[in-house]
Amino acid sequence: KIGAERYQTVSMLLHFNEDKTYTANLGGRTIQGTYKFDVEKKTLQMTYLAGLATSTTRVAMKNGKLSLLYESTKLMKLVKGIAALSNRQSLKAAGKLLDQYQGMYIGMQLEKDK
């Protein structure tokens, strides 16, 4: 179950509310939206930008830690888009590396905020 809980990493804070809204702070920028947690599929769908964009991840929860896992092909498109905008060689290299993998999931683990 996800609701009325906060999870964080060094540079990210997610706050889930019981009313199915969330607030994310990513490197000083705040994003707000709604979420749907599918217990059977173990997926979390987060909608943002006033409903114009959606992100769906696989979810794993263990010992108060929340893992958000993205399919690498979706992440690869995101990394390539960011790389094109930023012109950073490290992001372009990451995009080329991700091109070599199919069916892989990449993610992050957040700890429950106490």
N, C-alpha and C positions, 0 to 999 in steps of 0.2 A: 504494500500500500504506500502510496505517495500522497502526502498532504500535510500542510502546516509544519513543514520541515525545511531546514536550511542545510545545504551541502556546499563545500568549498574546496578549492585548490589554492595554490599560492596566488594565482592571477584571476580566479573566477569564483563567483558566489552565486548560487542558485537558491531562491526562496520559493517554495511551493506553498500555495494557500489552499485551504479546504474548498474554496469556491471554484477550483480548477483554473485559477490564474497563477501566473508566476512572474517573478522579477529576476533578471540575470544581470550581474555586474561583471563585465568583461573588460579588464584593463582600464577601468575608469568610465566606461560607457555603460549606460543602463538600457536594457531591452525588456519590454514587458509584453505579455501575451497570455494565451490560454494553453492548457495541456490536456491530453487524454492518455491515460495509462491503461494498456490492455494487459491484464494479468495473465491470460492464457497464452498470448503470443509473446509476452515479455517485451513489449515495445512501448516507447514513450513518444508521442507526437506532440511537438511544440510548435504553436503558431505564433507569428510575430509580424511586425510591420503592419499593424491594424488588419491582420488576416491575409495579407498579400503573400506571405512566405510561410513555408512549413518545413520543419525538420523532423524526421523520424529516426529514432535510434533503437537499438536493442538495449535492454536494461538488465543488469545483474545487481543484486543487493546482497551483501554479506557483511556481518559484523559492523553495521552502521556505516558501511562504505557503499556508495552508489557508483557503478560503472556505466558509462554511456559509450556504446560501441557503434561506430558508423561503418557502413560498407565502404570498402576502400575506393570503389569506382565513384561513389558520390563525393567522397572526400577529395579524390583526385581532381574532379571537376572544380571543386572549390579552391583547392591549392593552385591549380593552373590559372584560374580567374584572378586570384589574389596576386600571383606571380606576374601576370601580364600587367596588372595595374601598378604594382610596386617596382617591377624590374629588378627584383632581388635574385641573385644567382642561387642562393641557398634554397629558395622556394622552387625555382626551376629544377634544381637537382632533385628535390623531394618529389616533384611531379614525375620526373623521369623514372625514379625508383619505384613509385607507386604503379607506373605503367606495366611493370614486370609481374605484378601479382593480380590474380583473379580470385574472387570469393573470400578475400581476406577482410577482417574487421579491424579497425583502428579506433582507439578510444582513449578515454581519460577516466581516472578514478577520483571521486570527490569524497571527502570525509564529512560525516554529519557534524554540523556546527553545534557545539555544546552550549 
